[in-house]
């Protein structure tokens, strides 16, 4: 049942989290937090998303704040380090913020950069982590099939765990997966699941070896679990650059999965200079459980008045979308 808009607005707080390094085109991550009967929840669709898509994120937040979540099967979640599209010389400093993480996800295919930049960055990660470290790369769908094949050839000397969303479309992913299969590099789908009207299309097309799932854009923990069951593929639970509140929802999803074979992308609090609570990795993992924001942090990180009003108006519009369904 959809709670009244007034119930969401009563506790709504809009925060702006500064980042160590520009990531996904932003230097500051904004989010709207509110408290429901079950605890705090986060509504933070990226600012460019239209209301119809953003409403799914609101449904996830309401589900987390108002409904009990599936029973956890584990109490801690192993997480990966996340390396933005930075200069190779900065890699060691970024890795140091992810205490004990044995896996690193490296951003590649950044607009304005070259494959040589990607190779240098991944090489620096391998050198810093040593031969036992696991490296996965994420292109966010920025390569065509030929570019992706060439890049996988160039980067596979660093023993890739998998390549995430190398191309934009399901057909391209399927084509690339056939081309690189002999190299033993699995293909993971993220945007093709997260932003698709048909998140199971990837599995039906045999376009990926595993799925990257995120609680907010998939409508919440329960709905994401249904997608995982129907897809029948291994999954990695990741964040959408969430605050500690959103990360706790991702941890609830990861904790409820029957099988969790990969480290999850839920250590991204380490990308922020400050957060509403401390959920940075310790010994390569984060705890499972509800998170309450620190009152002083909510004040310290409060967004400007105009950005607060923008988010409250967005919340109202997305609530109206859910009410009309």
N, C-alpha and C positions, 0 to 999 in steps of 0.2 A: 504494500500500500504506500502511495506517495504521501509523505508528510507535507503539511501546509508550508508554503514558502516562508511564512513568518517564523516557523520553527527553525528553519535554516538560517535566516537572517539574524535571529536573536543572539547567536554566538559567533557569527561569521567574523573572521579576521583575515585580512589580506596582507601577505608578507612578500618581501623582495629579498632574495638571498644572493649576495655577491659571490662570484665564482673566482677561483684561483686563476683560471685560464678560460678564454672564450671557448665555448662548446656549443655545438649545434646552432651557431650563429648568434648566441646570446652571451652577455657578460653578467647579467642578473636574471635569476629565475623567479618568476612571480607565481604565487599560488594562493588559493582561497581555502581556508580551513574552517570547519564548523564542528560542533559537538552534538552527537546524537545520544540516545539512551545507552548504546553499547560502547561509546567512546568517540574519540576524535577521528575525523575523516578529512580527506583532501580532494579538492576539485581544482585541477590544474591542466586542462587541455592547452596545448600551445596556442599562442595568441592568434595565429593565422587560421586556425580551424573555424569552420562555419558552425552555426548553432546546432545543426542536425547531428554533426559528428561529435561536437562537444557535449551534447546531451547524454551520450552514452557514458562519458566520463562522470557526469553528474549522477547517473544511475548507479555507477560503481561506488561513488562516495556515499550516497544514501544507503546503499546496501551495507557498506562497512560500518556506517554510523548507527544504523537502526536495527540491524539483524545480527544474530549470532552467526559466527563463521564456522566452516567445517572443522571438525576435530583435527588438531595437529598430529602428525606422525613423527615429528622430530622437533627438538627445541632450539636448534641452531642451524643456520644455513650458511654453507661455504660460499664465498663470493669471489668474484674476480676484480682485479684492478682495471681501471678504465683509463686509457691513454688518449687524450685528445690529439688532434692533428698538429702537434707541436714539433719544433726543431729537435732533431735527434739528441742534441746536447742537453736537453732539458728532461729527457726520459727518466733518468735515475732519480731526480728530485721528485717527480710525480709518483713514481713507484714507491718511494719511501713513505708516502702518505697512506698507503694501503697495507697496513701492518699484517704481515704473515700471509698475504695472498699468494697462492701458487700458480694462479692463472691471470693472464692479462688480455684484455680486449683492446685492440689497437685500431683507432680510426684511420681510414685510408680514403683515397679518392676525393680529397678535399678540393673544392673549386679553387683554381689558382695555383695549385701545387702539381707536382709531377710524380710519375711512378718512382723516379729516383729518390724523391723525398720520402715516399712510403717505404722503400727498401731500406733507406738509412734509419728510419724510425723503428722499423721492425727489427733490424739488425741490433740496434741499441737496446731494445727490450730483451732480445735473446742473450746478449752479452751480460746484461744486468741480472737476468733471472737464472742464467746457466742452463745446462742441458735438460734439467728436470722440470723447468718451468713450462707451462702450457700457454701457447699463443694462439689467439683467434683474431681475425681481422673483420672489420665492419665497413662496408663501402656505401651503405645507405642507398643502394640502387643507382649509383652514379655512373657505372660502367655499362657500355653495351657488351654484347656477348664476346666479340673479338677482344675488346680491351680487357674484359674480365679474365678470359683464358690466358692472355699474355701476362697479366698481373699475377695470376696464380702460379704460372711457370716461374716468374721472377721471385716470388715470395716463398715458394714451397721449400726452398733450401733451409728455411728456418723452422721446418717441422710444424706446419699449421695444424691446429686442432680442428678448425673448420673456417669457412669463409661465410660471413653473414650478409645476406641481401646484396650480393654482388651486382645484380641487375634489377631493373624496376618491375618487369612483368613476370607473370607465372610462366608463360611460354619461354621467355629468355632464361629463366632459372632452370627449366627442364632441359633446354638445349645445352646450357653450360654444364649442368650436372652430368650429362652424357659425355661431354668433351673432356672433363677433368677426372672422370671416374678412375681411369687407369693410374692416376697419380695418388689415389687414396685420400683425396681432400673432400670431406663432406661439405655439403651446401646447406646453410641454414636460412630459413625465411623469417623475416621480421615484418616489414611493412606490408608484405603480401598477405599476412594474416591480420595484422593490427588495423590496417586501413581498408580492408576489403569488405564488401557486402557479403561475400561468401568466404569466410576464413578457412573453410575446408577444401577450397579449390586447389590449394597447393598440394595437399595430400592426395587428392584424386588424380592429379596430373603427374604424380611422382616427381615433383619439381624440387623436392628438398629431402634431406636426410633427417633433419630435425627442425623444430619450430622454436622461435623465440616468442614468448608470450608475456604480456603485461596486463596487470589487473585492471587498471583504470580504463584504457581504451577498449577492453573486451567486455566491459560492463560489470565487472566485479569478480570475486573469487569463484563463486558457484558457477557462473556462466563460463568462465575460463576453464574450469575443470571439465565441464561438459564438452567443450571444444577439444580438449586434450584427449578425452575418452573416445570421441568420434574419429579423431584424426589417426589415432593409433601410432603416433611417432614419438620419439624421445623429445623432451622439451628443455629449454633453458628459461627460467623466469628472470625477467629483467625489469629495470625501472624506466620510467619516462622522465628522467631527471627530476625525481620527486624529492620533496622534503622528507624528513624522518617519518612524518605521519604516513605519507604515501608508501615509503619503503616498508613500513610495518604491515601494510596491506599486501605488498608483494611477498613479504616473508610469510604471511598467512597462507597465500597461494602455494608457495614452494613447500611449506610445511605439510600441506594437505595432499600433495601428490604421492601416489603409491610408489613411484619410481623417480628418483632424482639423480641422474648419472653425471650431470655436469655442474660445475660451479656456476652460481647465478650472478647476474649483473645487478646486484642489490647493494653494492658497496659505494654507490655514487655520492653519498654524503661527504666523502673525502674530496669531492670536486669543489665543494663550497668553502668559502672562507668562514662562514657562520651558518648555523642551522637552528631550527626551533627546538631541537633536542639532539643529543649526541648518539648517533647510530652509525658511527664510523666502525670499520672492521677492527676486530681484535682477534689476533691469531688466525686471520684469514676468514672470519665468519662474523655474522651478526645474530643476535638473539631473536627468537620468535615471541611475539606478545604485543599487546596494545602499548602505544606510546602516547604520553601526555606532553603537550608542548610546554616549555618553560615560560612562565608568565613574563619574566624579564626579557626573554628572547622575542616574544611576540611584540613587545613594545619596541625593543631595539631594532627589529627587522620590519617594522610596520611600513607598508608601502605609502607613497604620497597620497594625498587626498584625491587627486584626479585619477590615479590608478586604482585606488580603492573603489571609487564610484564606478569606474569602468568594469571592474570585476563583479560588483554587486548587480549592476545592470545585466551583465552576461549571465549571472546566476539566475536572475529573474526570467530572462528569455528562455534559457535552457529548461528551467522548471516548467514553463508554459509548454515547451515541446513535449516533455514527458507527460504532462497533464492531458495533452490532446491525443496521445497514442491510445 
